Amino acid sequence: MDLILWRHAEAEDAAPGMTDLERALTGKGQKQARRMGQWLNTQLPDSCKILSSPAVRTLQTVEALNRKFKIHTDLAPGADPADILKAVNWPGNKDTVLVVGHQPTLGQVAAMLLTGDDLEWDIRKASAWWFAQRDPGDAASVYLKAVMAADLVVK
């Protein structure tokens, strides 16, 4: 299984009366999402399954891919890392899965995958971390295949 964790791009601060789920991308965030979406589209297999948090900022981020995706409520802000892994069927899934979500959960998932420990790692806004397994279905064979930041994508 390949698992890609894509943190949403830069979002506006919450305005009075606005919920966290309603926060939208800034202009800079929209550019970040487009750039990372272009890079991911050159790398992802056509069969990639894409799951997104229901938050507006993640939906705007994933829309930059111009691919079909599913909204998964277990990926909302504050999700537990175990919920993310369950949603993607880690490590048993044979497919490539892209998750568009939030900090600190994505960083916690990354740490869990690479170390097996409950750690607080930071995944920068609009960045993608790509994990793969040497032996399909074997969580102990995971490795970090790539890390890409939106500002490193060549236009």
C-alpha positions as CSV (number, residue, x, y, z in Angstrom):
1,M,0.0,0.0,0.0
2,D,1.1,3.5,-0.7
3,L,-0.4,6.2,1.6
4,I,0.0,9.9,0.9
5,L,-0.8,12.4,3.6
6,W,-1.5,15.9,2.1
7,R,-2.1,18.7,4.6
8,H,-4.5,21.4,3.4
9,A,-3.0,24.6,2.0
10,E,-2.9,27.9,3.9
11,A,-6.3,28.9,5.2
12,E,-7.8,32.1,6.6
13,D,-8.2,32.6,10.3
14,A,-11.7,32.0,11.7
15,A,-13.9,35.1,11.6
16,P,-16.3,35.8,14.5
17,G,-19.2,33.4,14.2
18,M,-17.4,31.1,11.8
19,T,-16.8,27.5,12.7
20,D,-13.4,25.8,12.1
21,L,-14.9,23.7,9.3
22,E,-15.9,26.9,7.4
23,R,-12.4,28.3,7.1
24,A,-11.5,28.8,3.4
25,L,-8.1,28.9,1.7
26,T,-6.3,32.2,1.3
27,G,-5.1,33.4,-2.1
28,K,-1.7,32.0,-1.3
29,G,-3.4,28.7,-0.2
30,Q,-5.2,28.5,-3.5
31,K,-1.8,28.8,-5.4
32,Q,-0.2,26.2,-3.0
33,A,-3.1,23.8,-3.7
34,R,-2.8,24.2,-7.5
35,R,1.0,23.7,-7.5
36,M,0.8,20.6,-5.3
37,G,-2.2,19.3,-7.1
38,Q,-0.2,19.5,-10.4
39,W,2.7,17.6,-8.9
40,L,0.6,14.9,-7.4
41,N,-1.3,14.5,-10.7
42,T,2.0,13.6,-12.4
43,Q,2.8,11.0,-9.6
44,L,-0.5,9.4,-8.6
45,P,-1.8,6.3,-10.3
46,D,-5.2,6.7,-12.0
47,S,-6.6,4.1,-9.5
48,C,-5.6,6.2,-6.5
49,K,-8.4,6.5,-3.9
50,I,-8.7,10.0,-2.5
51,L,-10.3,10.8,0.9
52,S,-10.8,14.3,2.3
53,S,-11.8,15.9,5.5
54,P,-15.2,17.7,5.3
55,A,-13.6,21.1,6.1
56,V,-13.9,23.8,3.4
57,R,-10.1,24.3,3.3
58,T,-9.5,20.6,2.7
59,L,-12.2,20.4,0.0
60,Q,-10.7,23.5,-1.7
61,T,-7.2,21.8,-1.5
62,V,-8.3,18.5,-3.0
63,E,-10.3,20.1,-5.7
64,A,-7.0,21.3,-7.2
65,L,-6.4,17.7,-8.3
66,N,-9.5,17.6,-10.6
67,R,-10.1,14.0,-9.6
68,K,-13.0,12.2,-7.9
69,F,-12.7,12.1,-4.1
70,K,-14.8,11.0,-1.1
71,I,-15.5,13.2,1.9
72,H,-14.8,11.2,5.1
73,T,-16.0,12.6,8.4
74,D,-13.4,10.6,10.3
75,L,-10.8,12.9,8.8
76,A,-12.2,16.1,10.3
77,P,-10.1,18.4,12.5
78,G,-9.2,16.7,15.7
79,A,-9.4,13.2,14.3
80,D,-7.5,10.5,16.0
81,P,-4.5,9.0,14.1
82,A,-6.0,5.5,14.5
83,D,-9.2,6.8,12.8
84,I,-7.1,7.9,9.8
85,L,-5.4,4.5,9.5
86,K,-8.7,2.7,9.9
87,A,-10.3,4.9,7.2
88,V,-7.6,3.9,4.7
89,N,-7.5,0.3,5.8
90,W,-3.8,0.5,6.8
91,P,-1.8,-1.7,6.3
92,G,-4.0,-4.2,4.5
93,N,-5.1,-2.0,1.6
94,K,-3.4,-2.9,-1.7
95,D,-4.3,0.4,-3.4
96,T,-2.7,3.9,-3.3
97,V,-4.7,6.2,-1.0
98,L,-4.4,10.0,-0.7
99,V,-5.7,11.6,2.5
100,V,-6.3,15.4,2.6
101,G,-6.4,16.5,6.2
102,H,-5.1,18.5,9.2
103,Q,-2.4,19.0,11.8
104,P,-1.7,17.7,14.3
105,T,-3.3,14.4,13.2
106,L,-1.4,14.0,9.9
107,G,1.9,14.5,11.7
108,Q,0.9,12.0,14.4
109,V,0.1,9.5,11.6
110,A,3.5,10.1,10.0
111,A,5.3,9.5,13.3
112,M,3.3,6.4,14.0
113,L,4.0,4.9,10.6
114,L,7.8,5.6,10.8
115,T,8.5,5.0,14.4
116,G,5.6,3.2,15.9
117,D,5.4,5.9,18.6
118,D,2.9,8.5,19.5
119,L,4.8,11.7,18.6
120,E,4.0,15.2,17.4
121,W,5.5,15.8,14.0
122,D,4.8,18.8,11.9
123,I,3.6,18.5,8.3
124,R,3.8,22.0,6.7
125,K,0.7,23.5,5.0
126,A,0.2,22.1,1.4
127,S,2.9,19.5,1.8
128,A,2.6,15.9,1.0
129,W,4.3,12.9,2.7
130,W,4.3,9.7,0.7
131,F,4.6,6.4,2.5
132,A,5.0,2.9,0.9
133,Q,5.5,-0.7,2.1
134,R,8.2,-3.0,0.9
135,D,6.0,-5.9,1.7
136,P,2.3,-5.3,1.0
137,G,0.2,-5.6,4.2
138,D,3.3,-5.5,6.4
139,A,3.2,-2.4,8.5
140,A,6.8,-3.0,9.7
141,S,8.1,-2.6,6.1
142,V,7.0,1.0,5.7
143,Y,9.3,3.6,4.4
144,L,9.1,7.3,3.4
145,K,9.1,7.4,-0.3
146,A,8.8,11.2,-0.8
147,V,8.2,14.5,0.9
148,M,7.2,17.5,-1.3
149,A,6.4,21.0,-0.4
150,A,4.3,23.3,-2.6
151,D,7.0,25.9,-2.8
152,L,9.4,23.3,-4.3
153,V,7.1,22.4,-7.2
154,V,8.5,23.8,-10.4
155,K,5.8,25.7,-12.3
